[in-house]
């Protein structure tokens, strides 16, 4: 199998799978035109995963599952012949718009690891964006560590950004499937922590895994606080802090600890002033505390940051942006606060911006209902008419609008 790109270096796909017959054709089909070799390491499938992979031209190897994702991942690297390795999971696909950037990115790289953007889709239509180390120089001594949520170590220690993007479909699955995966991951993380109790990565993943379970917010908070203390003790790099503060803030939110959410969000912003996620949490807390001017201030800052990172994603200084698609929620909170302050000019300005946000429709509904409840009838009619002009396909708007 040859690549449509004739320039070198060469590229091998390294993918691990088990019972992924529903996903693997999409994954392999998305990368097949862009790589020189496809390696699939199967860890014990009982469905058609192996057959489908072979039919699509992949080299399939078998690795006995040992409850160790890093071991399986490293087994896939052993069979790769390319100068570079593209590491993927079966529930991911290579974005075809950015795929042509693969070869130029590799040719220009002066490091042993490139970060890819990964767009995480969810069942509610939202998405988040993270940067992940998935393009690795072969034969640079890079290997994966970690029983679960494995991560690469070795090489020259540098990871530079690329504009190549993966799309992750794993969170679109049914809630019971996601919960089962979270519980499996949590057990592996706990085993990892028994082996390495001071491993910061393991502690972070414990907090994240617990937050994925609906009944574990208290334990997630405890794990996040332990991760925070460990990061402070170890002098963790800046890119680690968002991964700690996100489960911390989400756990506090789920537990309804409003004052602690506000305080923790502000501490996070002192460390990471350009990180938007704590501002999302801060708007939630200040709405509940009735601090309307603080809501507006935090929402305005959130919107400025997200606009900047959408326009200049290559300048984004962190590896995750988990509120990328939540601008409409923040604007709805902003509108509620501006309404409380009787700032009608700001209500109009923010509403106009809300109409341009992804996933705006449910938030616009809530805003118009809030205006009606507040007996702002004229303003509600004005904004409903504006929404109807901008989105005539929203059939729920009044015909007169």
N, C-alpha and C positions, 0 to 999 in steps of 0.2 A: 504494500500500500504506500503510495507516495503522496506528498503534500502538494497543494496547488502553489505553495510558495517554494521557489527554487533556492533561495538563499539559505545558508546555514547560519546558526547551529541547528542540529536535529532535535526533535522533541518526542518524548514518550509520555503517554498517559499512564498513570498508576492509579488504579481504582480497586477498592476492596468491596465485596458484596456478599450478602447472604439473603436468600429468598427475596430477591428484588425484581421479579419478572414484570411487575407493574411499572417499573421505573427505568430499568437498565437500557432498554432500546432508545429511550429519549436521551439519556446521558451519552451513550456511545455514538448515537447518530449526530449529536451536536458537535462532537470533537473529531469524528472520523475524517472530515475533509482537511483538518488543520494539523494533524500530528503524523509522525512517521511510524509509530508503533502504539498499539493499545494493549496494555497489560491489565488483566483482571485477576485478582486473587480471590477465590471463593472460599469461604470459611465454613461451608457445610450446608449449602442450599439443598432443599428437597423439592423445589419447584423447577421451572424452566429457565432459571437465570443462566446457568452454564450454557445451555443449548442456544439461547438467544445471543449471548455474548459471542460464541463461536460463529454463529451465522453472520454476525456483523463484522467479522474479521479480527476479533480480539484473540490474543493468546491467553488462554485460561490456565491458571495454576491453582493448586489446592493447598490450603494451610489449615491445619487442625486448630479449631477455636480454643484458645486458652484463657478467655476472659481478659484479654490484653489487646486493645486496639493498636497500640504502638507496635507490638510484635507483628500483627497482621500487615500493618502499613509498611513496616520495614521489609517484610517478605516481598511486597510488590516492588520495592525499589531494587531488590536483588536481580530482578529479571529485566530491568530497563536498560536499553542500549543507547538511548538518546543522550545528547550533550546536556539537555535540560529535561526536567521532569514536571509534568502537570499533574498535580495531585487532586483527585476529585472523589466524591461519594456518589453512589448510584442515584440518589434523589436530587442530584444537581444537574444542571446543564450549562453548557458554554453559551453565553449570549452572542448571537451571530453578528450583531452590529459592532461589537468590540473585538470579535475574533480576529479580524485582519491586523489588529495591533500586536498579536502574539509574537510573530517572527521579528518585526522591528524592535519590540521591547527586549527580546532576548539578545539580538545582535548588538544593541546599544548598552546592555547591562554591564556595569563594572563592579558587580557584587555577586554573591552566591545565592541570594534569595530575593524574589520579587513578591510584593503584596498584590493580591487581586481584590477587586471589589466583589462582595457577595451580597446580592439582594435577597433578603429573607422574606418570602411571601407568607401570608397567614390566611386563615379561613374567612376572616372578616374583610378581606380586601386590602388591609393595610400592608405596609412593608417597612423594613428597616434596612440600614446599610452598614456593613462592617468591612474591615480590611483584614484579609487572612493571608498567611504565608503559604502559597500554593504553587509557586514556580520555583523550583530548586535546581541548582546546578548539580549535575550528576558527578560522581567521583570527587566531590568536595568534602567528603567526610560527614555529610549531614545524615542524621538519623532521628527518628521520632522517639519521644519519651512520653510516658503517662499511660495508665491503664485505660483511660477514657479521656475524651477531648484532647487527644494526643497532639503534641506540638513539636516542630523540628528544632534540633540543636546542632551546633557545629558550623562548619564553613567559616567564612570570614566574620560572622557575627553581625553583618549588616543586612537590613531588609529595606529595599527601596520600593516606591509605589509604581504601579502600572495602571493603565486605564482599562485593562482587560477585566471583564465582569463575568461572574457566575450567577446563576439564579437557583436558589434553594427552594425546593417544593416540600420539604419534609414537614413543615408546620401547617400544611394545608390538610393534613390527615385528620381523621375523626378524633375527638377529645380523648376517647378511651385508649386509642393507639398512642397518642402523645403522652398520656399519663403512664402507660406501661413502659415506654422508652425512658421517661424521666426516672421512674423507679429503678429500672435496670441500671441507668447511668449513676444514680445515687449510690447503689450498692457497690459499683466499681470504684467510685470516688472514695467511699468509706474504706474500702480495702486499700486503696492507694495511700490514704492518710494514715492507716495503721503502719504501713511500710515507711512512709516519709511524713511524719507529723508536722514538720516545719516547711513543707513544700507550699509555697504561696500559690502556685497554679492550682494545686489540688484543693486548697482552701477556697479559692475563688470559685472553682467549679462546683464545690459543695454548696455554696450559697446560691449559685445559679440553678443548680439542679433542684434544690429545695423550693425555690421560687416558682418552678414549673409545676409544683404540686399544690392543689387548692387548699390543703389542710395543714401546710407546713410553714406558714409565714413566721411564726415565732422562732422555729429552728433556723429558718433562713436568716432572720435578723441576727441571731446569735452567731451563725457562721460568718455572716458579712462583717460583724464587729471583730471577730477573731482575725479575719482576713485583713481588715483595716489595721489592727494592731501589729500584725505580722509584717505588713507592708511598711509601716512606719519604722519598725525595728530593723528591717532589712534595707531601708532606703530605696524602696521600689522606684522604678522608672516611671515617668509621667504617664506613659500609655497604659500602665496597670490601673491607675486610679479610677477611670470610668467603669472598668469591669467590676470594681469593688463597690463603688457608690450606687450603681444601678440596682443591684439586688437589695442593698441597704435601704434605699429610698422606696423601692417598691414594697418591701416588707413592712416598713413603717406606715406606708399608705394603706396597705391591706389591713393592717391592725388599727387604723384610724387614729394614729398618734400625730395629730395635726401639728402641734408645736415642735415636735422632734423632726418632722419632715421639713419644716421651714428652716430650722436651725442647721440640719444636716445639709440641705440644699445650699445654704449660704456658705457653709464651710467648704463644700465641694467647689463652689464658684470662686472662692478665694484661691484655691489651688489651681483650678482650671477655668480661667475667666472666659474662654472661648468655647466652652463645652455646653451645648444647648440642653441636654437632658435634665440637669437639675432645675432649669428654669421651668420646664414642664411641671415638675413636682412642686415647685414653689408657687406657681399659679393655682394649683389645686389647693394647697394649704392656705393661701391667703384668701381665696374665695370663702373657705370655711371659717376663717377668722374674721371675715368681714372687713378686711384691710383693702379697700377697693383701689386706692391709689397704688398700693404695692402690687396688686394684681396687674394693673395697667403698665406699671414700670417693668415688671418681669416679662409680661407678654410682649411688650415692645422690643425688649432686648432679645427675647427668643426669636421673634420674627426677623429681626435684623440679622442674627447669626445664621438662621436657616436659609435666608435668601442668599447670604454670602457663600455658604457651603454648597448650595445648589449651583450657583454661578461659577464657583472656583473650587470644585471638589478636590483637585490636586493639591490645594493649599490646606486642606483640613488636617489639623495636627493630631487627631486621635484615630484609633482603629475602629471605633464604632459610633454610630449615630442612630440610636434606637427610637428617636422621636421624629425622624425625618418626615413621616407621613401623618403626623399628628398636629400639624399647624392649624387645621380647622377646629380642633378641640380647644386649643389655646386661644384662638380668636373668639370662639363662643364665650369662653370665660372672660376675656377682655371686654367683649360687648356687654356682658352682664354687669361687670364692674363699672363701665362707662355709663351705663343706664342708671345704676345706683347713684352715681355722682352727678347725674343730669347733664352729662357732656354729650349733647345730641350731635354736635359737629364731629366728635370722635366716633360716635356710634356709626354715623354715615361713612366716615373714612374707613373704618375697620370692616364694616359690612361689605363695602366694595372690594376690599382685599380678600375677604372670606369667599366671595363668589368665584375667585380664581383658584382656590385651593383644591387639591385632590380630596375626594371624599367629603365635599362640602355639604351635600344635600341634607343629610340628617341633622347637621349642626345648624343649617339655615332654618329648618323646621323648628328646632328648639328655640332659636332666637326669636322667630316671629310669634311663637306661642308665648314666650316670655314678655314680649311687647304688648300682646293682647291682654295678658294677665295683669300687666302694670297699667292698663287702661291708656296706653300710648297708641290710640287707634289710628290717628293720622300718620304717625311715623311708621306704624306697622304696614299700613296700606301703601305708603310711599316705597318702603323697602321691598314689599312683596311684588310691586310693579317692576322694580329694578331687577329682582331675581327672575321674574318671568321674561323680561327682555333678554337677560343674559343666558337663561337656561329654559327656553320655551318647551323643552321636552319634559320638564317637571310638571306632570299633569295635575298634581295635587294643589297647585297654586290657583287662587280664585280666577275665574274666567275674566273678570273685570280688570285683573292685573295686566 
